[in-house]
Amino acid sequence: MIVARVFLMLILTAGLGWAQASQPPAPAPTPAPAEPEEEEPSLKPKEYELNPIQAENEIRVGRYYMKKGSFRAAAGRFDEATKWNPASSEAYLMLGEAREKLKDGKGARAAYEKYLEIAPDGKSAEDVKKRLAKLGKKK
């Protein structure tokens, strides 16, 4: 009796496989219309608003990089700080120092001139004027 059941199961299984193989394949599902891709947020240009706290954070991190000797990273942070707070004389002063270390005379000159524009009587104004004289005349 058990042998008959096993034999019957084998026949049914083989019959189902044969029945499925003889049917034409189902048509491939049509792809859904593609939705427009969303813009990658990292590809959008960064928008800056006045944010003195963020500027101070960028300056703090930039100072860390200056002490570490990573002048390119420091310059990037100070540049970010000037975008978050365009009236930050400290950010322009530090940006000038970092660019001077990178041998970017033109960039250092621009940053120092912006510093003097913002803080003509600042505590570092005399030092900045001397540095500008060292950098030479505009070309």
C-alpha positions in Angstrom: 0.0 0.0 0.0 2.8 2.4 0.9 4.6 1.5 -2.3 1.4 2.3 -4.3 1.2 5.7 -2.7 4.9 6.5 -3.4 4.4 5.3 -7.0 1.3 7.4 -7.4 3.1 10.5 -6.1 6.0 10.0 -8.5 3.6 9.8 -11.4 1.7 12.9 -10.4 4.9 14.9 -9.9 6.3 13.8 -13.3 2.9 14.6 -14.9 2.9 18.2 -13.4 6.4 18.8 -14.6 5.5 17.6 -18.1 2.3 19.7 -18.2 4.3 22.9 -17.1 7.0 22.2 -19.7 4.5 21.9 -22.6 2.9 25.3 -21.9 4.2 28.3 -23.7 6.3 30.6 -21.4 4.4 33.5 -19.8 5.0 36.8 -21.5 7.6 39.0 -19.7 6.0 41.6 -17.5 6.1 45.0 -19.1 8.3 47.3 -17.1 6.6 50.1 -15.2 7.2 53.6 -16.6 10.3 55.0 -15.1 9.8 57.7 -12.5 12.0 60.7 -12.9 15.1 60.4 -10.8 15.3 62.7 -7.8 18.2 65.0 -7.7 21.1 63.8 -5.6 21.3 66.2 -2.6 25.1 66.1 -2.7 25.0 67.4 -6.3 23.1 70.5 -5.5 25.1 73.6 -4.8 25.3 74.4 -1.1 23.3 77.4 0.0 24.8 79.5 2.8 22.9 81.7 5.2 24.3 83.8 8.0 25.3 81.4 10.7 28.0 82.7 13.1 27.9 79.5 15.2 28.7 77.3 12.1 31.4 79.8 11.1 33.0 79.6 14.6 32.9 75.8 14.4 34.7 75.9 11.0 37.3 78.3 12.4 37.9 76.0 15.4 38.4 73.0 13.2 40.5 75.0 10.8 42.8 76.0 13.7 43.2 72.3 14.6 44.3 71.6 11.0 46.7 74.5 11.1 48.4 73.1 14.2 48.5 69.7 12.6 50.1 71.1 9.5 47.3 70.3 7.1 47.1 73.7 5.5 44.9 72.7 2.6 42.3 71.3 5.0 42.6 74.4 7.2 42.1 76.7 4.2 39.0 74.8 3.2 37.5 75.3 6.7 38.4 78.9 6.8 36.8 79.4 3.4 33.7 77.7 4.6 33.7 80.0 7.7 33.8 83.1 5.4 30.7 81.8 3.6 28.8 81.2 6.8 29.7 84.6 8.1 31.1 87.0 5.5 31.7 89.6 8.2 34.1 87.4 10.2 37.5 89.2 10.1 39.0 86.2 12.0 38.0 83.8 9.3 39.7 86.0 6.6 42.8 86.5 8.7 43.2 82.7 9.2 42.3 82.0 5.5 45.1 84.4 4.5 47.6 82.6 6.8 46.6 79.2 5.5 46.9 80.3 1.9 50.2 81.9 2.6 51.5 78.6 4.0 50.3 77.0 0.7 52.3 79.5 -1.3 49.1 80.9 -2.8 50.1 84.5 -2.8 47.1 85.7 -4.8 44.6 84.0 -2.5 46.5 85.1 0.6 46.5 88.7 -0.6 42.7 88.6 -1.3 42.0 87.2 2.1 44.2 89.8 3.9 42.6 92.6 1.9 39.2 91.4 2.9 40.3 91.3 6.5 41.5 94.9 6.3 38.2 95.9 4.7 36.2 94.4 7.5 38.6 95.4 10.4 40.8 98.2 9.4 41.7 99.0 13.0 41.7 95.3 14.2 44.3 94.0 16.5 46.1 92.2 13.6 45.8 95.0 11.1 49.4 96.2 11.3 50.7 92.6 11.0 48.4 92.1 8.0 49.7 95.2 6.3 53.3 94.0 6.8 52.4 90.6 5.3 50.7 92.3 2.3 53.9 94.3 1.8 55.9 91.0 1.8 53.5 89.5 -0.7 54.3 92.3 -3.1 52.2 94.4 -5.4 49.2 93.1 -7.3 50.0 91.7 -10.7 
